[in-house]
């Protein structure tokens, strides 16, 4: 049974990295690749639990940082890819409004750390960022909407896994 678990995790991690590679190569976007990679790792979380899923995410993130030529795609996955591990805990929050606010706080915190790191590494100054304040706010709004759509998609994919796909893989 353990060999089946290792094989499935290895296969899904490899598929996640391939999707990240294709996201950069085909230009399907720096967000589409990481979202698809997160979706591919969902069965590991659902079947083997958060510890195994965290190990699979870590392996995929390290491989992505080493192998994916589009660094921004790899960094987006490295920073956001663990969100499916946190999502079940956040979904237990009883109030829908509080749950939404906490999810948006997580999203904005990740964005702040990620782009703070990227901007610092690139050596961009605050003057350049202040000049485009409205554009940055618009991009942040789009990122938040994309995050909420991704959260909803992960919820639907989890439901689909339990209702239809699981039967095809585990007989």
N, C-alpha and C positions, 0 to 999 in steps of 0.2 A: 504494500500500500504506500509506503514511503517513497518508493521509486516512481510510482505514478504521480505523486505530488511533486517531486523534484522535476520530473519530465515536463509536467504541465507548467510549472512556474518558469522553467528555463525557456520553454517554447513561447510563452506569453511575454516574457521579458524581451526576448529577441524580436518578437513581433512589434512590441512597443518601440524599440530602438529603430526598427525599419520604418515605422510610421513617422518617427521624428526625422529620420534621414530623408524620407520622401517629402515631408513637409518643407524642408529647406531646399531640396533639389527641384521639386516641381513648383515651388512657389505657392503652395496652397495656404500659406500664411503661417506666421509664427504662433498663432493661437490654435489653428485647426489641428496641426500635428500633435501638440501636447494634449489637447482634449481627446483626440482619438487614442493616444497612448494611455491616457488615464482610463478610458473606457475598456481598453483591452485588458488592463490589470484588475478590473472589477471582479471577474470570476475568482481570482485568488483570494480577494477579501471575503467574498461571500462563501466560499467553500472551506478555506483553511484559516480564516481569522485574521485579525489585525497584525499580529506579530509576523506571520509569514508574508502578508501583503506589504508590510513595512520593509522587510528584507528584499522583496521583489522590486519595490519602488526604488530602494537604495541602489540595487544593482543596475536597474534601468537608468537611473539618474547619472550614476558614475559612467556607465557606458556611453550615455548621450553626451556628457561633457567631454569625453575622450574622443568620440567618433563622429559626432554630428558637426559638419563644417559650419552650419549657421549657428553661431554662438548664442544669439538671442533666443532661438527656438529651444536650444538645450537649457539655457538659463530659466526660461519660462517654465519648462517641465520640471527642472530641479526645484524651483520655488513653489510652484502650484501643484505638482504631481502628487503630493502627499495629502491634498485636500480630501480625496475620497475616503481616506482613513479617518479623518475628523468628521466628515459629514454625518455618519450615523449618530454620533454623540450630539451634534448640533440639532439634529432632527428630533431629539428627545425633549427639547425645550418646549414647554406646553404652549406658550403664547406665540402666535404666528408673527406678530409685530416684533417681539423681542428676538425671535429666531432670525427674522430677516435682518434686523439691525446687527446682530452678532455676526451673521454671515458676511454682511457688507463691511463690517469692521475688520474681519479676517482678510477679506479681499483687499481692502485699502491698505492694511498693514503690510501684506505681502508685496503689493505694488510699491509702497514707499521704500521698503528695504531693497527690493530688486532694482528699481530704477535709481535709488540713491547710490547703490553699489556700482551700477553701470555708469552713471554720470561721474562718479568719483574716479573710476578707473579710466574713463575717457578724458578726464580733466576739463570738463565743461564748467564754465563759470556761472554764478548766480545771475549776472547781468543778462546773459543769453536766455536763461529760463524766465526771467521777469519780463522780457520783451514779448514773450509769447504766452502770457498768463492765460488768456481766454482759450487759446488752442489747447493748452495743457488741461484746463478744466473740461473742455469738450472731450478730449481723449480719455480722461479719467471717468467721465460719465459713460462713454461708450464701453470702457473696460468693465465698469460695474454692471451694465446691462448684459454684456457678454458673459460675465461671471454668473449672473442669475440664470441666464439661458443654459449655460453649462451645468449648473446645479440641477436644474429641472431635467435636462437630458440625462444626467447621471442617475437621477431618481427613476426615470422611465426605463433606462437600460437595466437597472437593477431589477425592476419589476419584470421586464422582458426575460432576463436571465432565469428568474425563479419560475415564471409561467411556461416558457416555451423552450429556451435554449438548453437549460440544465438537463432536460430529459434526453437530449441528443448526445450529450457528452458523458453523462453518468447514467448508465443503464443498470 
